[in-house]
Amino acid sequence: MASISSLGIGSGLDLNGLLDQLRSAERQQLQPITQQKTQQEAKISAYGRLQSGVNKLQSAAQALNDSALFQKLSASVQGKGLSAAASETASPGRYDVTVNRIATGGTLATQATGAGYLPNEALFTEATTLTLDFGAAYDPNGSFDPAASPTGTSVTIDIAAGSSLEAVRDTINANGAAGVDASIINDGSGYRLALSSRETGAAASLVGLTFANKDTASTNPVPLAEDAATLRPGNDAELDINGITITSATNTVKEAIQGVSLTLSPEAEGSTLGVTVSRDDGSVKEAVNKWVSAYNELQSTIGRMTKPGTDGSSSGELIGDRTVRTLESRMVRDLTSAVPGGAFSLLSDLGISLDKEGRLALDEPVLDAALADSPEEVAAFFAGSSAETGMAGTFNASLTRMLDDNGTLSNAIQGAESRVSRLDARFTRMEASVERTVERYRVQFGQLDSMIANMNQTSTYLTQQFDALDTQLGRN
């Protein structure tokens, strides 16, 4: 008889359906492995969020452990038109700053080209040189002396034959050493080349420009010349600080007051402004607040990860986790331990306390009073005399041990990842075993199908024979 190519054809039974049911039943053995893997992957994700929170908290602790934080100074200004910034080399004090004038750059323009000329038309028929003179001279009264020789330098720029006014402008602007920026202005009677110094101050001020033919024997007139009436010389900034006159080529005046940088704007001219350099307690408060916020944010993250399931909700991914318990116990230990040797020994002395929910609360007036009365003692409490002697240093060291490559948190992540790998391997082995079992069922069902098919054929043959025999007997 012909072989059976599909289960059930020979027997008429739904053997394929039965085989699918058996496969589904066998694959139920894989479900616990899948569930365990899902749990471990959720733990890895939770550990990652926990690690991120610890990193943020450590950064905040490291900022508090920096002794430079407590030495920072700030500069404030009473008045408009002046800003000030203090570095660590400054000293506390108050200064009266009178701004007599701000630093400006020089400007100068050429005479107009004449009506009908377009700036893209050739202007220089011959190769030409442009000489720029820098360095404004002032008399003792502070007035510009146009008759004085330039006190600075000269720059020579080559202008190609056939150049238009636009080409001259572009040639100047492309020259990094030109010391000026060029533009074109139309005054109604023609086009002018307008130049402005790139830097402020008398020494960098443009005070003269001269065009000359490169061919000294040429008799052709040079088509452009300066218009002396347009000269606006640049000057240095001048200010008095507590009665002492200071000059600066720029409007950023550094080190006139040690460790302080002053920036002038036109609004300040003619004004006397107060500059106060004082201890930057605001930066310390900001660092403390960031550390408190980072700690409370981490506690909120831990709370979500360790909450028990209620009313059908699922439990947190790290409920009962030893790594979380270790982290919390170390942090609480550091927060409640005394720092020896100073006026402040506990966080509560600075207005920082743990509330009943395990979060930090800051009483700012208490911290403000400590910073005002004993700033050095506040620095000693947080930063200490070395990297790990202050509260912030001890706290940072504990977090470092948690985060190190061989630390508690890193080991927990590696352990969960190893369990996932083992579960993957176990799943693969179990899945192969299931398929072998299903294949064995398939072979057995094939044999059963063939046997029933043979039995059906035998039954049919016997029935036919009996029917034939009954027919014969009936005739007799």
Secondary structure, 3 states (H helix, E strand, C coil): CCCCCCCCCCCCCCHHHHHHHHHHHHHHHHHHHHHHHHHHHHHHHHHHHHHHHHHHHHHHHHHHCCHHHHHCEEEEEECCCEEEEECCCCCCEEEEEEEEECCCCCEEEECCCCCCCCCCCEEECCCEEEEEEECCCECCCCCECCCCCCCCCEEEEEECCCEEHHHHHHHHHHCCCCCEEEEEEECCCCEEEEEEECCCCCCCCEEEEEEEECCCCCCCCCCCCEEEEEEECCCCEEEEECCEEEEECCCEEEEEECCEEEEECHHHCCCEEEEEEEECHHHHHHHHHHHHHHHHHHHHHHHHHCCCCCCCCCCCCCCCCHHHHHHHHHHHHHHHCCCCCCCCCCHHHHCEEECCCCCEEECHHHHHHHHHHCHHHHHHHHCCCCCCCCHHHHHHHHHHHHHCCCCHHHHHHHHHHHHHHHHHHHHHHHHHHHHHHHHHHHHHHHHHHHHHHHHHHHHHHHHHHHHHHHHHHHHC
